[in-house]
Amino acid sequence: MTALFLPFRLQFVLILTIEYMQIVFFAYEKSFYKPQARIMKQIQLRAQTIFRIVLFSLAIWIPRQSTAQLINAASYDHVIRVACVGNSITWGFGIENRDSLSYPAQLGRLLGEKWEVRNFGVSSRTLLSKGDRPYINEQAYADAKAFLPDVVLIKLGTNDTKPRNWEFIADLETDYRSLIQSFQQLDSKPLVILLKAVPAFPERWGISDSLINGELNPRIEKLAKELGLPCIDLHAPMVGRGNLFPDLIHPNAEGAGIMARILFNELTGSE
């Protein structure tokens, strides 16, 4: 007969579980004979103690799930190039010393020497090609492609919620697909990652969080699923942190640091 080998901790849990069941059965059986209340109390306390031990042991035995990393740095034989494509939030509007404190800059320091992160953000730009200031018309867009990135982080859409741009929102998916494909067709074959827009608190300059959270971000997430691309949520972690958005739209250096940490964790699988 083949022996059944189980991890010691699991064996311990099973033994305690069996003993707990025996105690419960014993108590049920004795209830017909109306034993003294003191005896029943002892049985109840023992059963409760064993049950707590079982739960605690299971919690220890079940392994934690680590965050899946999007990029395995060890598989690259060169410095990993990351292009941050976006608007003024990416550029670092309102942040003193933005060259070192914008979220792309802080992300670069977190990632270390194996990575090169460049900021291709341009203020006020839209994802929509019919928007008032389309990103695809900017030199930064051409520069981002010329960089031949291995990873592209796209954070666009906030300015598209302005009334004058929102009227073209039906083109969002088409324009986003075109932008994504323009990077995927590069010789470097980068992994394109879509970023959900951070909140507005709650509205300014025509930018509305009700549209960001209720319309824009769900469409970005849906598109990412359709294309099989990663989508990182930068909205939910920033909800309730209006103190980090001095002008209600743009994060300060601390807020940008939180964004950088989220991206770092997702890229590397760190916690």
BELRA-V934907 format. One record per residue. N is the residue number from 1. OMEGA is omega as a letter, one per 40 degrees, with the letter a starting at -180 (999 if undefined). D_CENTER is the distance of its C-alpha to the mean C-alpha in whole Angstrom. Layout:
N:OMEGA:D_CENTER ; N:OMEGA:D_CENTER
This chain:
1:i:49 ; 2:a:46 ; 3:i:44 ; 4:a:41 ; 5:i:39 ; 6:i:36 ; 7:a:34 ; 8:a:36 ; 9:i:33 ; 10:i:33 ; 11:i:37 ; 12:i:37 ; 13:a:35 ; 14:i:37 ; 15:i:40 ; 16:i:39 ; 17:i:38 ; 18:a:41 ; 19:i:43 ; 20:a:41 ; 21:i:42 ; 22:i:46 ; 23:i:46 ; 24:i:45 ; 25:i:47 ; 26:i:50 ; 27:i:49 ; 28:a:50 ; 29:a:53 ; 30:a:54 ; 31:i:54 ; 32:a:57 ; 33:i:59 ; 34:a:58 ; 35:a:57 ; 36:a:57 ; 37:a:54 ; 38:i:54 ; 39:i:53 ; 40:i:51 ; 41:i:49 ; 42:i:49 ; 43:a:48 ; 44:a:45 ; 45:i:44 ; 46:i:44 ; 47:i:42 ; 48:i:39 ; 49:a:39 ; 50:a:38 ; 51:i:36 ; 52:i:34 ; 53:i:34 ; 54:a:33 ; 55:a:30 ; 56:a:29 ; 57:i:30 ; 58:i:28 ; 59:i:25 ; 60:a:26 ; 61:a:27 ; 62:a:24 ; 63:i:21 ; 64:i:18 ; 65:i:15 ; 66:i:13 ; 67:i:10 ; 68:i:11 ; 69:i:11 ; 70:a:11 ; 71:i:14 ; 72:a:17 ; 73:a:19 ; 74:a:22 ; 75:i:23 ; 76:i:23 ; 77:i:27 ; 78:i:26 ; 79:a:24 ; 80:a:20 ; 81:a:20 ; 82:i:17 ; 83:i:18 ; 84:a:16 ; 85:a:17 ; 86:a:17 ; 87:a:20 ; 88:i:21 ; 89:i:17 ; 90:a:17 ; 91:i:21 ; 92:a:20 ; 93:i:23 ; 94:a:24 ; 95:i:23 ; 96:a:26 ; 97:a:26 ; 98:a:23 ; 99:i:24 ; 100:a:23 ; 101:i:21 ; 102:a:18 ; 103:i:15 ; 104:a:16 ; 105:i:19 ; 106:i:17 ; 107:i:14 ; 108:i:18 ; 109:i:19 ; 110:a:16 ; 111:i:16 ; 112:a:20 ; 113:a:23 ; 114:a:22 ; 115:i:20 ; 116:a:21 ; 117:i:19 ; 118:a:21 ; 119:i:20 ; 120:i:21 ; 121:i:20 ; 122:a:23 ; 123:i:24 ; 124:a:25 ; 125:a:24 ; 126:i:23 ; 127:a:21 ; 128:i:24 ; 129:i:27 ; 130:i:30 ; 131:a:28 ; 132:i:30 ; 133:a:28 ; 134:i:27 ; 135:a:24 ; 136:i:26 ; 137:a:29 ; 138:i:28 ; 139:i:29 ; 140:i:26 ; 141:i:25 ; 142:i:28 ; 143:i:27 ; 144:i:23 ; 145:i:25 ; 146:i:28 ; 147:a:25 ; 148:a:25 ; 149:i:21 ; 150:i:20 ; 151:i:16 ; 152:i:16 ; 153:a:13 ; 154:i:14 ; 155:i:13 ; 156:i:16 ; 157:a:18 ; 158:a:18 ; 159:i:22 ; 160:i:22 ; 161:i:22 ; 162:a:26 ; 163:a:28 ; 164:i:30 ; 165:a:27 ; 166:a:26 ; 167:i:29 ; 168:a:28 ; 169:i:25 ; 170:a:26 ; 171:a:26 ; 172:a:22 ; 173:i:21 ; 174:a:24 ; 175:i:24 ; 176:i:20 ; 177:a:21 ; 178:i:24 ; 179:i:22 ; 180:a:20 ; 181:a:23 ; 182:i:24 ; 183:a:22 ; 184:a:22 ; 185:i:26 ; 186:i:26 ; 187:a:28 ; 188:i:25 ; 189:a:23 ; 190:i:19 ; 191:i:16 ; 192:a:15 ; 193:i:11 ; 194:a:11 ; 195:i:9 ; 196:a:9 ; 197:i:12 ; 198:a:12 ; 199:i:15 ; 200:a:18 ; 201:e:20 ; 202:a:22 ; 203:i:24 ; 204:i:26 ; 205:a:27 ; 206:i:27 ; 207:a:23 ; 208:i:22 ; 209:i:19 ; 210:i:20 ; 211:i:20 ; 212:a:17 ; 213:a:15 ; 214:a:18 ; 215:a:19 ; 216:a:17 ; 217:i:13 ; 218:i:14 ; 219:i:16 ; 220:i:14 ; 221:i:12 ; 222:i:15 ; 223:i:16 ; 224:i:13 ; 225:a:14 ; 226:a:18 ; 227:a:18 ; 228:a:16 ; 229:i:13 ; 230:i:9 ; 231:a:7 ; 232:a:4 ; 233:i:5 ; 234:a:7 ; 235:a:9 ; 236:a:9 ; 237:a:8 ; 238:i:11 ; 239:a:14 ; 240:a:17 ; 241:i:17 ; 242:i:19 ; 243:i:21 ; 244:a:19 ; 245:a:20 ; 246:a:23 ; 247:i:24 ; 248:a:22 ; 249:a:20 ; 250:i:19 ; 251:i:17 ; 252:a:20 ; 253:i:19 ; 254:i:18 ; 255:i:15 ; 256:i:15 ; 257:i:14 ; 258:i:11 ; 259:i:10 ; 260:i:11 ; 261:i:10 ; 262:a:6 ; 263:i:7 ; 264:a:10 ; 265:a:8 ; 266:a:6 ; 267:a:10 ; 268:a:12 ; 269:i:11 ; 270:i:12 ; 271:999:11
